[in-house]
Structure formats: C-alpha cells, structure tokens
Amino acid sequence: MTLKACKKEEKMDRGFQKKFKFEGSINVLTQMMVDPAATEKRGGAKNLPVRRGEILDVIQFTNEEQILCRNSQRRYGYVPRAVMLPL
C-alpha cells in the first residue's frame, strides 16, 4: 500500500469516528452479505448505500434494527438488519 493510499484511509477513518462519535480502534467483528432478494437502497445522511449480494464488514451491532458497516470503498454507515445475511 502506498503512503498516499494509507493517509487517505486514515483520513476516512478519522472522518468516520467523528461523524458517528465512535471511540477506540475500528475492528471488524464479522462480514455479512446483503440479501440478493432485497431491494437496493440509496444512502442517506448516515445510511450506507447497499447493493444486492454485496459483502460488508460489520463494525458494530448498534441496535435491533441497524448495523454499523463498512463497504469495499471504505465508506461507513448504518444498514438495516433485515437485509443482512450471515456468511
């Protein structure tokens, strides 16, 4: 990984921690897949846009309805639990 890419990732991680008031290190708990039968959802203020069959890194199980996730482009946001399947 180049120095420029590493600094960009660090900047994105700091932005995530500030936006979501997340303290501590960012650890991936598990990976989950978006249900292939689910409708694709656009992102919002804090919601992550999802595509069918996409694999997401789970950062935190926030509540009964949402999970805090990261996609392959290192974007963070909440995803409804109803559209997530375990791998």
C-alpha positions in Angstrom: 0.0 0.0 0.0 1.4 3.4 -0.9 1.9 6.2 1.6 -0.8 8.3 -0.2 -3.4 5.5 0.0 -2.5 4.8 3.6 -3.0 8.5 4.5 -6.3 8.6 2.6 -7.6 5.6 4.6 -6.5 7.2 7.9 -8.4 10.4 6.9 -11.5 8.4 6.1 -11.3 6.5 9.3 -11.0 9.8 11.3 -13.9 11.2 9.5 -16.0 8.1 10.4 -15.0 8.3 14.0 -16.0 12.0 14.2 -19.3 11.6 12.2 -20.5 8.6 14.2 -18.9 9.6 17.6 -17.0 6.2 17.5 -14.3 5.9 20.1 -11.4 3.5 20.0 -9.9 1.4 17.2 -12.0 0.3 14.3 -12.2 -3.5 14.4 -14.1 -5.7 12.0 -16.4 -8.1 14.0 -17.5 -10.2 11.1 -18.5 -10.0 7.5 -22.1 -10.2 6.3 -23.8 -10.2 2.9 -26.7 -8.1 1.6 -29.6 -10.3 0.8 -29.7 -10.9 -3.0 -33.5 -10.7 -2.9 -33.5 -7.3 -1.1 -34.2 -4.0 -2.9 -31.1 -1.8 -3.4 -31.2 1.2 -1.1 -29.6 4.6 -1.5 -27.6 6.0 1.2 -28.7 8.9 3.4 -27.0 11.1 6.0 -25.7 8.2 8.0 -27.0 5.3 6.0 -24.8 3.2 3.7 -26.0 2.6 0.2 -26.2 -1.1 -0.4 -26.2 -3.4 -3.5 -27.6 -6.9 -3.7 -25.1 -9.6 -2.8 -22.5 -7.1 -1.6 -20.2 -8.2 1.2 -19.9 -5.7 4.1 -17.6 -5.5 7.1 -19.5 -5.3 10.4 -18.0 -2.7 12.7 -20.7 -2.6 15.4 -24.1 -4.2 16.2 -25.8 -0.9 17.2 -29.4 -2.0 18.0 -32.1 -4.4 17.0 -32.7 -2.7 13.6 -29.4 -1.5 12.4 -25.7 -2.5 12.0 -22.8 -0.2 11.5 -20.9 -1.4 8.4 -18.1 -0.6 6.0 -18.2 -1.4 2.3 -15.3 -2.2 -0.1 -14.8 1.5 -0.8 -14.2 2.1 2.9 -17.4 4.1 3.3 -19.2 3.7 6.6 -22.9 3.8 7.5 -25.9 2.1 9.0 -27.5 -0.8 7.3 -30.9 -2.4 8.2 -30.5 -5.8 9.8 -33.5 -7.0 7.8 -31.4 -7.0 4.5 -28.3 -8.7 6.0 -27.4 -12.4 5.8 -24.6 -14.2 7.7 -21.8 -15.7 5.5 
